[in-house]
Amino acid sequence: MPRLQEIHANLVDCFQEARDQGWLGEVAAIETTLAADAQKLEAMRDRAAQPSTVHLGMPDFRRDAGRSSTELEG
């Protein structure tokens, strides 16, 4: 995510330069890239906000405890 934020900041600088120079095609291309970048950053933030561990609980062995292998086959 830090690398994507760095790229975003660089794009903002490039966008401003393109506007200042009147490079309309470049402005349009950078706008498209900035929109895609914003979507990726949002998705990364959403993903980071989700819990990173999943509680699976403890297995319950009581149901099968004490049975022999022949009882399980039949």
C-alpha positions as a LaTeX table, in Angstrom:
\begin{tabular}{lrrr}
\hline
Residue & $x$ (\AA) & $y$ (\AA) & $z$ (\AA) \\
\hline
Met1 & 0.00 & 0.00 & 0.00 \\
Pro2 & 2.79 & 2.51 & 0.71 \\
Arg3 & 4.16 & 1.96 & $-2.80$ \\
Leu4 & 0.73 & 2.59 & $-4.34$ \\
Gln5 & 0.39 & 5.79 & $-2.28$ \\
Glu6 & 3.78 & 6.90 & $-3.59$ \\
Ile7 & 2.68 & 6.20 & $-7.16$ \\
His8 & $-0.54$ & 8.15 & $-6.54$ \\
Ala9 & 1.41 & 11.17 & $-5.28$ \\
Asn10 & 3.65 & 11.01 & $-8.36$ \\
Leu11 & 0.60 & 10.83 & $-10.63$ \\
Val12 & $-0.86$ & 13.93 & $-8.98$ \\
Asp13 & 2.40 & 15.78 & $-9.71$ \\
Cys14 & 2.38 & 14.56 & $-13.32$ \\
Phe15 & $-1.25$ & 15.55 & $-13.68$ \\
Gln16 & $-0.51$ & 19.08 & $-12.50$ \\
Glu17 & 2.45 & 19.38 & $-14.86$ \\
Ala18 & 0.39 & 18.12 & $-17.80$ \\
Arg19 & $-2.36$ & 20.66 & $-17.02$ \\
Asp20 & 0.19 & 23.46 & $-16.71$ \\
Gln21 & 1.74 & 22.53 & $-20.06$ \\
Gly22 & $-1.62$ & 22.11 & $-21.81$ \\
Trp23 & $-1.05$ & 18.45 & $-22.68$ \\
Leu24 & $-4.72$ & 17.52 & $-22.93$ \\
Gly25 & $-4.16$ & 13.93 & $-24.05$ \\
Glu26 & $-1.78$ & 13.36 & $-21.18$ \\
Val27 & $-4.23$ & 14.95 & $-18.74$ \\
Ala28 & $-6.97$ & 12.54 & $-19.86$ \\
Ala29 & $-4.68$ & 9.51 & $-19.57$ \\
Ile30 & $-3.50$ & 10.51 & $-16.10$ \\
Glu31 & $-7.10$ & 11.12 & $-14.97$ \\
Thr32 & $-7.96$ & 7.56 & $-16.01$ \\
Thr33 & $-4.93$ & 6.19 & $-14.20$ \\
Leu34 & $-5.72$ & 8.23 & $-11.08$ \\
Ala35 & $-9.26$ & 6.83 & $-11.01$ \\
Ala36 & $-7.97$ & 3.25 & $-11.26$ \\
Asp37 & $-5.37$ & 3.99 & $-8.61$ \\
Ala38 & $-8.03$ & 5.40 & $-6.27$ \\
Gln39 & $-10.11$ & 2.23 & $-6.70$ \\
Lys40 & $-7.11$ & 0.04 & $-5.88$ \\
Leu41 & $-6.28$ & 2.10 & $-2.79$ \\
Glu42 & $-9.87$ & 1.87 & $-1.59$ \\
Ala43 & $-9.90$ & $-1.89$ & $-2.11$ \\
Met44 & $-6.62$ & $-2.21$ & $-0.21$ \\
Arg45 & $-7.97$ & $-0.13$ & 2.68 \\
Asp46 & $-11.14$ & $-2.23$ & 2.80 \\
Arg47 & $-9.08$ & $-5.42$ & 2.79 \\
Ala48 & $-6.80$ & $-4.10$ & 5.55 \\
Ala49 & $-9.84$ & $-3.25$ & 7.69 \\
Gln50 & $-11.10$ & $-6.84$ & 7.59 \\
Pro51 & $-10.06$ & $-9.17$ & 10.40 \\
Ser52 & $-6.93$ & $-11.08$ & 9.48 \\
Thr53 & $-7.65$ & $-14.14$ & 11.60 \\
Val54 & $-10.56$ & $-16.51$ & 11.50 \\
His55 & $-11.75$ & $-18.27$ & 14.64 \\
Leu56 & $-12.42$ & $-21.89$ & 13.71 \\
Gly57 & $-13.31$ & $-23.07$ & 17.20 \\
Met58 & $-12.22$ & $-26.30$ & 18.80 \\
Pro59 & $-12.92$ & $-29.66$ & 17.17 \\
Asp60 & $-15.36$ & $-31.93$ & 19.00 \\
Phe61 & $-13.96$ & $-35.45$ & 19.27 \\
Arg62 & $-16.58$ & $-36.71$ & 21.72 \\
Arg63 & $-18.80$ & $-38.08$ & 18.96 \\
Asp64 & $-16.14$ & $-40.49$ & 17.68 \\
Ala65 & $-14.19$ & $-41.07$ & 20.91 \\
Gly66 & $-14.05$ & $-44.64$ & 22.16 \\
Arg67 & $-15.17$ & $-46.33$ & 18.92 \\
Ser68 & $-13.09$ & $-49.10$ & 17.41 \\
Ser69 & $-12.18$ & $-49.15$ & 13.74 \\
Thr70 & $-14.63$ & $-52.04$ & 13.10 \\
Glu71 & $-17.53$ & $-50.00$ & 14.49 \\
Leu72 & $-16.68$ & $-47.15$ & 12.13 \\
Glu73 & $-16.59$ & $-49.42$ & 9.06 \\
Gly74 & $-20.02$ & $-50.97$ & 9.61 \\
\hline
\end{tabular}
